[in-house]
Amino acid sequence: MERYKVIEELGDGTCGSVFKALNLETNEIVAIKKMKRKFYVWEECINLREVKSLRKLNHPNIVKLKEVVRENHELFFIFEYMECNLYQVMQGRQIPFSEAEIRNLMSQVLQGLAYMHKNGYFHRDLKPENLLVTDDVIKIADFGLAREVTSVPPYTDYVSTRWYRAPEVLLQSLTYTPAIDMWAIGAILAELFTLNPLFPGESETDQIYKICNVLGTPDYATWPEGMYLSQSLNFSFVQVKPANLSELIPQASPDALDLIMHLCAWDPQKRPTAEQSLHHPFFNVGMLHTFPFLASDGLEETPNQAEPEPKLELNLWDFGTASDDCYLGLTLGIKPSVSDLGVVPKISHICEYDFIGTQGMLLDSEFQGYSGTSTAFWPLLTLACSSSAVPVSSSLQSSYLRNGSQAMNPPIGVGESSEFAIAAMQSNSFDRHSLGLAISLPFHQGRV
């Protein structure tokens, strides 16, 4: 460790102390975390959760572990240096963050979290102190409690700081999922607007009481697993009605409030994943949601046969709040691989369609200079109609893994009490064309 010169102590925690230091060989400023316990075998060091996870994770919004040093039975982690944490930033604010600033910060955190979950880890201790900030860049840090998504329960019931702890953990569930990270994200998002914690409980019991005061009392309809957990602990929820979130967080837009409510859902299976959250309208301000997309008269198709064909990506999500007035979002995105912008659709349209007695949406695209028209059909099945008429298979990636198996989210689409239910997306029919299109439609009782 003689290569490093300590400049100042940045903080002291249960497991270790953090110092700002200078690398004398490179003149680089780094952060050094000195662990408090002794390590007598190198294998102990490399098997630490923080080391194992950070060695596998490489993302712009996850703090970088540069080096691990064991010297005289003492263990040191050498990290990239960040100026401060999000808690310190909030404490130093004289005025609230603008929504654009909050959007920028949270989109970065969600990108890092989505990468982490995709690569098999969940954090379990997300809080403002563990989000490091330099200028307008924010990174997830402190992976001491990180676990693999596929690790075998039971898990410890003491994870994360109480104010950001999910209700299933407060009720001592031993089989929780990465959805506990999403709860913490919702609480942090709310705090960025008010600069005060949303659920400032003084004990675990008081924490649940604080949550009830905001979300209202859960029941078997909203969170059946929670009812069984509370019964096993002989715990009774206080009976209160949900608060008006717009009064608690008056600075937040309706989209922001909607995202907070989804992230802080009682039932972990109803919380969106980090990837799904990034598609929420809160993060899509200013994006084009018009239809149709028409070719300019002066453009002609001049395809380059030597280049690979464009790749089409489909995403479907639902962030509706009312059972009879759901928001259906459909995005068709292109990974550009054709340099000539002359390849454009001649006409596209979407309409209601009746196919052998089944109402649905017909998406049609025709391209200049290309023979034939390609269409895709998504049936909208009435509840009286047998769903076996149309093959249904999930088109969305599983949100979480539990005990090595998939813990599926509830269906994404029209609410169950709605007149119509939407079948899962069928195979891509646009595999031969280049298409650029974005649609956001309110979905009301069978109307498109």
PLY file of the C-alpha trace (Angstrom):
ply
format ascii 1.0
element vertex 448
property float x
property float y
property float z
element edge 447
property int vertex1
property int vertex2
end_header
0.00 0.00 0.00
3.06 2.24 -0.11
1.94 3.22 -3.61
-0.92 5.19 -2.09
-0.88 8.33 0.04
-3.97 8.89 2.19
-5.41 12.40 1.84
-8.41 12.24 4.17
-10.96 9.91 5.71
-14.29 9.99 3.89
-16.38 7.79 6.14
-16.49 5.01 8.69
-18.93 2.12 8.59
-19.67 -1.20 10.26
-17.46 -3.23 7.93
-14.78 -0.73 7.01
-13.48 2.81 6.63
-13.15 4.74 3.38
-10.29 7.10 2.56
-9.49 9.49 -0.25
-5.98 8.72 -1.49
-3.46 9.52 -4.21
-1.84 6.87 -6.36
1.81 8.01 -6.29
2.63 6.14 -9.51
-0.20 7.49 -11.67
-1.21 10.66 -9.76
-4.78 9.37 -9.84
-7.17 10.12 -6.99
-8.80 6.92 -5.71
-11.04 5.78 -2.85
-9.63 3.10 -0.55
-11.93 0.96 1.58
-10.09 -0.68 4.46
-11.93 -3.66 5.91
-12.05 -3.90 9.72
-11.78 -7.66 10.04
-8.59 -9.59 9.41
-8.12 -11.89 6.43
-5.55 -14.66 6.76
-6.26 -16.53 3.50
-6.47 -14.99 0.02
-9.40 -17.25 -0.90
-11.44 -15.54 1.79
-10.86 -12.23 0.08
-11.85 -13.19 -3.44
-14.95 -15.00 -2.20
-16.41 -11.90 -0.59
-19.72 -10.92 -2.18
-18.50 -7.41 -2.90
-15.44 -8.73 -4.73
-17.24 -11.48 -6.63
-20.00 -9.17 -7.85
-17.82 -6.19 -8.81
-15.36 -8.40 -10.67
-18.22 -9.45 -12.95
-19.99 -6.10 -13.30
-18.65 -3.46 -15.66
-21.05 -0.59 -16.31
-20.76 3.22 -16.45
-23.26 3.54 -13.60
-21.64 0.99 -11.27
-18.60 2.06 -9.29
-15.40 0.45 -10.60
-13.27 -1.78 -8.37
-9.72 -1.21 -9.55
-7.71 -3.43 -7.25
-7.86 -5.71 -4.20
-4.85 -5.68 -1.88
-4.14 -7.92 1.13
-1.26 -6.75 3.27
-0.37 -7.90 6.81
-3.73 -9.69 7.01
-5.52 -6.44 6.24
-7.75 -6.12 3.17
-8.04 -3.00 1.01
-10.39 -2.30 -1.91
-9.20 0.34 -4.37
-12.16 2.08 -6.08
-12.51 4.88 -8.57
-13.03 8.13 -6.70
-16.41 9.86 -6.65
-16.89 13.30 -5.10
-19.84 12.60 -2.81
-22.97 10.50 -2.33
-26.55 11.35 -3.19
-27.48 11.90 0.46
-24.81 14.59 0.74
-26.05 16.18 -2.48
-29.61 16.31 -1.12
-28.44 17.72 2.21
-26.59 20.51 0.41
-29.55 21.54 -1.75
-31.08 24.93 -1.07
-33.86 24.36 -3.60
-35.52 21.11 -4.75
-34.23 19.23 -7.78
-35.98 19.96 -11.05
-37.81 17.04 -12.61
-35.28 17.02 -15.46
-32.44 16.62 -12.92
-34.30 13.81 -11.15
-35.00 12.12 -14.47
-31.31 12.24 -15.37
-30.16 10.82 -12.04
-32.75 8.05 -11.82
-32.36 6.94 -15.43
-28.66 6.38 -14.76
-29.36 4.43 -11.57
-31.95 2.28 -13.35
-29.58 1.57 -16.22
-26.95 0.35 -13.78
-29.54 -1.65 -11.84
-30.99 -3.22 -14.99
-27.48 -4.31 -15.99
-26.86 -5.71 -12.51
-30.09 -7.72 -12.44
-29.56 -8.96 -15.97
-26.13 -10.25 -14.95
-27.48 -12.15 -12.00
-27.11 -9.87 -8.96
-29.38 -7.76 -6.79
-28.05 -5.11 -4.45
-30.21 -5.38 -1.30
-28.94 -2.11 0.18
-29.93 0.69 -2.17
-30.11 4.07 -0.43
-28.90 7.61 -1.18
-25.65 6.99 0.74
-24.78 4.13 -1.63
-25.29 6.17 -4.79
-22.10 8.08 -5.56
-22.10 11.32 -7.54
-19.51 13.30 -9.49
-20.89 16.27 -11.43
-23.97 14.88 -13.20
-22.85 11.22 -13.16
-24.23 8.83 -10.55
-23.04 5.28 -9.80
-24.24 2.42 -7.62
-21.76 1.48 -4.88
-21.30 -0.70 -1.77
-22.02 -4.26 -2.85
-21.37 -5.77 0.57
-24.91 -7.17 0.78
-25.27 -8.10 -2.89
-26.60 -11.58 -3.66
-26.86 -13.68 -6.77
-30.36 -13.87 -8.18
-30.02 -17.66 -8.40
-28.68 -18.10 -4.86
-30.64 -20.52 -2.71
-32.90 -19.10 0.05
-33.35 -18.55 2.91
-31.98 -15.02 2.78
-31.28 -12.83 5.78
-34.19 -10.62 6.83
-31.92 -7.70 7.77
-30.98 -5.97 4.55
-30.93 -2.32 3.54
-31.48 0.72 5.69
-34.94 0.60 7.27
-36.40 3.58 5.37
-35.74 1.86 2.03
-36.56 -1.69 3.11
-39.32 -3.45 1.18
-42.39 -4.65 3.14
-41.73 -8.33 2.35
-38.34 -7.98 4.06
-39.89 -6.16 7.03
-42.26 -9.13 7.39
-39.25 -11.51 7.31
-39.86 -13.18 3.98
-37.01 -15.58 3.25
-37.60 -15.80 -0.50
-37.55 -12.20 -1.66
-36.43 -11.21 -5.15
-34.69 -8.27 -6.91
-38.05 -6.50 -6.53
-36.75 -5.29 -3.16
-34.30 -3.11 -5.12
-37.21 -1.62 -7.07
-39.01 -0.68 -3.85
-35.90 1.20 -2.72
-35.74 2.98 -6.09
-39.34 4.16 -5.63
-38.58 5.51 -2.16
-35.44 7.28 -3.41
-37.33 8.76 -6.38
-39.93 10.24 -4.03
-37.22 11.60 -1.72
-35.51 13.42 -4.59
-38.67 15.50 -5.06
-39.20 16.43 -1.41
-35.65 16.06 0.01
-37.31 14.08 2.83
-37.73 10.29 3.15
-41.12 8.91 2.10
-41.22 6.22 4.81
-39.16 7.47 7.82
-39.94 4.66 10.26
-38.35 4.65 13.71
-38.62 0.87 14.11
-39.64 -2.03 11.91
-43.21 -1.88 13.22
-43.33 1.87 12.76
-41.87 1.43 9.28
-44.83 -0.74 8.24
-47.16 1.82 9.84
-45.54 4.62 7.81
-45.97 2.59 4.62
-49.65 1.95 5.41
-50.20 5.67 5.91
-49.06 6.27 2.33
-50.26 3.19 0.46
-53.24 2.22 2.59
-53.75 -1.12 4.31
-53.00 -4.17 2.13
-55.45 -7.06 1.86
-55.67 -10.44 0.18
-56.50 -8.79 -3.13
-53.53 -6.43 -3.16
-50.92 -8.66 -1.52
-51.94 -12.21 -0.59
-48.42 -13.30 0.34
-48.14 -10.39 2.75
-51.28 -11.51 4.55
-49.77 -14.96 5.14
-46.48 -13.42 6.28
-48.26 -11.14 8.76
-50.30 -14.06 10.12
-47.15 -16.11 10.69
-45.80 -13.23 12.80
-49.14 -12.53 14.53
-48.89 -9.04 13.13
-51.97 -6.94 12.34
-51.85 -4.11 9.83
-53.26 -0.78 10.92
-56.47 -0.02 9.02
-55.98 3.22 7.09
-56.91 4.53 3.66
-54.23 5.41 1.11
-52.98 8.98 1.11
-53.20 11.32 -1.86
-49.65 11.05 -3.19
-49.97 14.32 -5.10
-50.44 16.07 -1.76
-47.45 14.32 -0.21
-45.24 15.06 -3.23
-46.75 18.20 -4.83
-43.59 18.86 -6.86
-43.96 15.62 -8.83
-45.72 15.35 -12.19
-48.51 12.78 -12.71
-46.05 10.52 -14.57
-43.60 10.68 -11.67
-46.34 9.90 -9.15
-47.51 6.99 -11.26
-44.01 5.52 -11.42
-43.54 5.89 -7.66
-46.82 4.08 -7.00
-45.83 1.22 -9.30
-42.37 0.88 -7.76
-43.76 1.02 -4.23
-46.48 -1.57 -4.76
-47.17 -3.82 -1.78
-46.93 -6.93 -3.93
-43.34 -7.38 -5.22
-44.61 -9.20 -8.30
-46.50 -6.07 -9.35
-43.44 -3.82 -9.30
-41.85 -3.11 -12.68
-38.30 -4.26 -13.29
-35.52 -1.74 -13.78
-35.71 -2.29 -17.54
-39.47 -1.82 -17.60
-39.20 1.30 -15.45
-36.93 2.91 -18.05
-39.82 2.61 -20.53
-42.23 4.45 -18.25
-43.60 7.75 -19.66
-41.74 9.62 -16.89
-38.50 8.90 -18.78
-39.97 9.43 -22.25
-40.66 13.16 -22.14
-40.22 14.72 -25.57
-40.12 11.41 -27.41
-42.14 11.03 -30.60
-45.40 9.19 -30.06
-47.22 10.13 -33.27
-48.58 7.92 -36.01
-48.31 7.27 -38.95
-44.75 7.60 -40.19
-44.81 8.52 -43.88
-42.04 8.68 -46.43
-41.09 12.01 -47.94
-41.98 12.30 -51.59
-38.42 12.97 -52.63
-36.90 9.88 -51.01
-36.39 6.72 -52.94
-35.17 3.32 -51.83
-31.50 2.68 -52.56
-30.66 -0.35 -50.41
-27.08 -1.40 -49.85
-27.03 -5.13 -50.33
-23.61 -5.48 -48.74
-24.78 -4.24 -45.35
-26.67 -6.36 -42.81
-30.41 -5.99 -42.51
-31.86 -3.86 -39.69
-32.85 -5.61 -36.49
-36.36 -5.02 -35.18
-37.10 -4.91 -31.49
-40.55 -5.06 -29.89
-41.38 -3.93 -26.38
-44.82 -3.93 -24.73
-45.61 -2.40 -21.39
-48.59 -1.25 -19.35
-48.54 1.47 -16.75
-52.30 2.05 -16.52
-53.72 2.94 -13.16
-57.40 2.12 -13.60
-58.75 -1.29 -14.53
-61.01 0.12 -17.23
-58.64 2.75 -18.58
-55.29 1.14 -19.19
-52.34 2.64 -20.99
-50.98 0.44 -23.73
-47.53 1.30 -25.01
-46.04 -0.38 -28.06
-42.59 0.50 -29.30
-40.98 -0.77 -32.46
-37.32 0.14 -32.48
-34.53 -0.32 -34.97
-30.88 -1.00 -34.41
-29.57 0.98 -37.38
-27.57 -1.08 -39.83
-28.54 0.54 -43.14
-26.65 3.74 -43.80
-28.88 4.92 -46.61
-31.91 6.66 -45.15
-33.74 6.23 -48.44
-35.18 2.96 -47.18
-38.36 4.25 -45.61
-41.91 2.97 -45.32
-44.33 4.10 -47.97
-47.33 3.88 -45.68
-48.14 2.48 -42.28
-51.39 2.29 -40.45
-53.03 0.76 -37.46
-56.68 -0.04 -37.17
-59.28 -2.15 -35.46
-59.66 -5.47 -37.16
-62.06 -8.34 -36.95
-60.41 -11.67 -37.73
-62.70 -14.68 -37.60
-64.79 -13.04 -34.91
-61.81 -11.81 -32.88
-61.30 -8.09 -32.51
-57.72 -6.89 -32.53
-55.11 -4.47 -33.78
-53.71 -4.80 -37.26
-50.32 -3.24 -37.81
-49.45 -2.86 -41.47
-46.29 -1.68 -43.22
-45.59 -1.37 -46.95
-42.25 -0.27 -48.37
-41.45 1.41 -51.66
-39.69 -0.76 -54.12
-40.29 -3.91 -52.08
-42.83 -6.44 -53.21
-45.54 -7.36 -50.82
-46.95 -5.97 -47.62
-46.06 -7.23 -44.16
-48.60 -7.22 -41.35
-48.79 -8.32 -37.76
-52.01 -9.00 -35.86
-52.52 -8.83 -32.10
-55.91 -10.27 -31.11
-57.94 -8.67 -28.35
-59.90 -11.51 -26.78
-63.15 -10.82 -25.01
-63.35 -12.50 -21.66
-66.11 -14.68 -23.00
-63.88 -15.87 -25.82
-61.69 -18.90 -25.29
-58.04 -17.90 -25.11
-57.12 -21.27 -26.61
-58.13 -19.88 -29.97
-54.90 -17.93 -30.09
-51.58 -19.35 -28.91
-50.34 -17.33 -25.96
-46.73 -17.29 -24.76
-44.92 -14.59 -22.86
-43.04 -12.18 -25.10
-41.43 -10.40 -22.14
-38.27 -11.46 -20.38
-38.81 -12.91 -16.90
-38.41 -10.19 -14.32
-36.81 -12.18 -11.59
-35.58 -15.64 -10.71
-36.46 -17.35 -7.46
-34.98 -20.66 -6.34
-33.59 -21.08 -9.82
-37.06 -20.81 -11.37
-38.92 -17.93 -12.87
-41.11 -15.76 -10.69
-43.35 -14.25 -13.31
-44.80 -10.78 -13.18
-48.54 -10.34 -13.72
-49.61 -10.05 -17.34
-48.72 -6.80 -19.08
-51.65 -5.44 -21.03
-55.29 -4.68 -20.43
-56.54 -4.94 -16.85
-58.35 -8.12 -15.89
-61.61 -6.31 -15.26
-61.49 -4.69 -18.66
-63.74 -5.81 -21.47
-60.79 -7.09 -23.46
-57.59 -8.91 -22.66
-54.63 -8.76 -24.99
-52.93 -11.92 -26.12
-49.15 -12.15 -25.98
-47.28 -10.78 -28.98
-46.78 -13.32 -31.72
-43.61 -13.85 -33.69
-42.14 -10.89 -35.52
-43.62 -10.44 -38.97
-41.35 -7.56 -39.91
-38.14 -9.56 -40.16
-37.55 -8.47 -43.77
-38.01 -4.72 -43.44
-36.56 -1.62 -41.86
-39.17 0.08 -39.73
-39.12 3.11 -37.46
-42.28 3.59 -35.45
-43.46 4.57 -31.98
-47.01 4.30 -30.72
-48.56 5.31 -27.40
-52.29 4.78 -27.26
-54.88 5.12 -24.50
-56.83 1.87 -24.42
-60.48 2.20 -23.42
-62.92 -0.68 -23.28
-62.20 -2.18 -26.67
-61.32 1.08 -28.45
-57.95 1.67 -30.11
0 1
1 2
2 3
3 4
4 5
5 6
6 7
7 8
8 9
9 10
10 11
11 12
12 13
13 14
14 15
15 16
16 17
17 18
18 19
19 20
20 21
21 22
22 23
23 24
24 25
25 26
26 27
27 28
28 29
29 30
30 31
31 32
32 33
33 34
34 35
35 36
36 37
37 38
38 39
39 40
40 41
41 42
42 43
43 44
44 45
45 46
46 47
47 48
48 49
49 50
50 51
51 52
52 53
53 54
54 55
55 56
56 57
57 58
58 59
59 60
60 61
61 62
62 63
63 64
64 65
65 66
66 67
67 68
68 69
69 70
70 71
71 72
72 73
73 74
74 75
75 76
76 77
77 78
78 79
79 80
80 81
81 82
82 83
83 84
84 85
85 86
86 87
87 88
88 89
89 90
90 91
91 92
92 93
93 94
94 95
95 96
96 97
97 98
98 99
99 100
100 101
101 102
102 103
103 104
104 105
105 106
106 107
107 108
108 109
109 110
110 111
111 112
112 113
113 114
114 115
115 116
116 117
117 118
118 119
119 120
120 121
121 122
122 123
123 124
124 125
125 126
126 127
127 128
128 129
129 130
130 131
131 132
132 133
133 134
134 135
135 136
136 137
137 138
138 139
139 140
140 141
141 142
142 143
143 144
144 145
145 146
146 147
147 148
148 149
149 150
150 151
151 152
152 153
153 154
154 155
155 156
156 157
157 158
158 159
159 160
160 161
161 162
162 163
163 164
164 165
165 166
166 167
167 168
168 169
169 170
170 171
171 172
172 173
173 174
174 175
175 176
176 177
177 178
178 179
179 180
180 181
181 182
182 183
183 184
184 185
185 186
186 187
187 188
188 189
189 190
190 191
191 192
192 193
193 194
194 195
195 196
196 197
197 198
198 199
199 200
200 201
201 202
202 203
203 204
204 205
205 206
206 207
207 208
208 209
209 210
210 211
211 212
212 213
213 214
214 215
215 216
216 217
217 218
218 219
219 220
220 221
221 222
222 223
223 224
224 225
225 226
226 227
227 228
228 229
229 230
230 231
231 232
232 233
233 234
234 235
235 236
236 237
237 238
238 239
239 240
240 241
241 242
242 243
243 244
244 245
245 246
246 247
247 248
248 249
249 250
250 251
251 252
252 253
253 254
254 255
255 256
256 257
257 258
258 259
259 260
260 261
261 262
262 263
263 264
264 265
265 266
266 267
267 268
268 269
269 270
270 271
271 272
272 273
273 274
274 275
275 276
276 277
277 278
278 279
279 280
280 281
281 282
282 283
283 284
284 285
285 286
286 287
287 288
288 289
289 290
290 291
291 292
292 293
293 294
294 295
295 296
296 297
297 298
298 299
299 300
300 301
301 302
302 303
303 304
304 305
305 306
306 307
307 308
308 309
309 310
310 311
311 312
312 313
313 314
314 315
315 316
316 317
317 318
318 319
319 320
320 321
321 322
322 323
323 324
324 325
325 326
326 327
327 328
328 329
329 330
330 331
331 332
332 333
333 334
334 335
335 336
336 337
337 338
338 339
339 340
340 341
341 342
342 343
343 344
344 345
345 346
346 347
347 348
348 349
349 350
350 351
351 352
352 353
353 354
354 355
355 356
356 357
357 358
358 359
359 360
360 361
361 362
362 363
363 364
364 365
365 366
366 367
367 368
368 369
369 370
370 371
371 372
372 373
373 374
374 375
375 376
376 377
377 378
378 379
379 380
380 381
381 382
382 383
383 384
384 385
385 386
386 387
387 388
388 389
389 390
390 391
391 392
392 393
393 394
394 395
395 396
396 397
397 398
398 399
399 400
400 401
401 402
402 403
403 404
404 405
405 406
406 407
407 408
408 409
409 410
410 411
411 412
412 413
413 414
414 415
415 416
416 417
417 418
418 419
419 420
420 421
421 422
422 423
423 424
424 425
425 426
426 427
427 428
428 429
429 430
430 431
431 432
432 433
433 434
434 435
435 436
436 437
437 438
438 439
439 440
440 441
441 442
442 443
443 444
444 445
445 446
446 447
